[in-house]
Amino acid sequence: MSPHLSAAPPVSVRVRAPGKVNLSLRVGARQEDGYHPLVTIFQAVSLVEEVTATLETPGAGLSLTVSGAQAERVPVDETNLAWRAAESLARYAGVDADVRLHIHKGVPVAGGMAGGSADAAAALVACDLLWETGLSRAELSDLAAGLGSDVPFGLVGHTAVGTGRGHLLTPAMARGEFHWAFAVRDEGLSTAKVFQTFDEVVGGTPDVELSDDTELMQALRAGDPVGLGRALHNDLEAAALAMAPELGRTLEVAHEVGALGVIVSGSGPTVAALARSRQHALAIAASWTAAGVADSVHCATGPTSGARVLAS
Ligand code: ATP
C-alpha cells in the first residue's frame, strides 16, 4: 500500500466485504419476468473477501487477479462480478475504468454464501474512493442491485431483511454474537439450477410473508441462539438436497453433535450449523471432517459489517 498525503487521491484502496448466511429464505413461485419473489433474512459472517483497487495509468483499462481459497475457480475476465462492478461504476460516473483489481478470497466459491457479490460490493466502494467519484450510499446501492440480488447486502452487512429479489433491504435488530460452522464442498451448485429444480420439485406459493419469521426475529432481538437455531429456514433446501443428496449426511452429522440449527446456506451446497459457542462450532467442524462429509470446514461469527475500507 503506498502512503499518500491526506489531500492527494489514494493510489490504492483495500476494502473488506463479508459472506452471508440466509437465516431464513422464503421463495415464492417464479414470476413472468423469470424472477422469484423472496423474503429473506441475511446475516453477514466473518468469512470475508478483500478487494484491493490500485490506480492505473490513463488508458490502461481494467485488470484482475485472484488469490486465496479456491482462487483457481474464479474467472479473471469481464465475467467476474468485481470487474463488472468497476465497469458499471465507471460508466455511471463517466470516468475511465483504469484500475488493477486484486481479490483475496475467504468465502467459498459457488457455495451459496455470496462471495462474488461481496467482491462486487467491495469493488464499488474501493473504486468510488480511488476514482474520487463520491457516490452516495443510495447510488452505490442502485448500482449494486443492477449487478446481482445479493450485492446490496454486501454493502450494508450486519443482519437485514431482503425483499423483492432479495435486494430491497431493511436492517434487522440483532443482539450479541452468533457462532457458526460451515461445511464446504469443492463442487459448487449453480444458483440458477437450484432455482430451476425448486420450480420443478417445490413450485412455491405466489406470496411469501415475513410474518412467518416472527419467532426468528424475536430470537435475533433477544440474542437467543437456541430460538434462532429452531427458526432457521430455507425453502431452497429441498432443491439443493435433490441435486446433491449427500448433503443430507452433512446435516445429520451436525444434528448429532448438538447443533442448535442446521441449514443449507442459500442455494448451497455449503451447510451452515449454528453452535452454542466458538468451541462448539469447532467441535461441529471437527465432526464433519471426521465423517468425511466436507472438503473444507470453517468457523465464523455473525453479524459483521458490510463493505468497509481497510486502508488507502
Ligand atoms: P450467491 O449465493 O450470491 O448465489 P454463490 O456464493 O453461490 O453466490 P459465488 O462464489 O458468488 O457463488 O459465484 C458463483 C459463480 O460466479 C462462480 O462459480 C464463478 O464462476 C462466478 N463468479 C463471478 N465473479 C466471481 C467472484 N468475484 N468470485 C467468485 N465467483 C465469481
Boltz pocket constraint, residues with backbone or C-beta under 6 A from the ligand:
constraints:
  - pocket:
      binder: B
      contacts: [[A, 73], [A, 74], [A, 75], [A, 79], [A, 80], [A, 81], [A, 82], [A, 103], [A, 107], [A, 108], [A, 109], [A, 110], [A, 111], [A, 112], [A, 113], [A, 114], [A, 115], [A, 116], [A, 117], [A, 119], [A, 120], [A, 150], [A, 188], [A, 189], [A, 191], [A, 266], [A, 267], [A, 268]]
      max_distance: 6.0
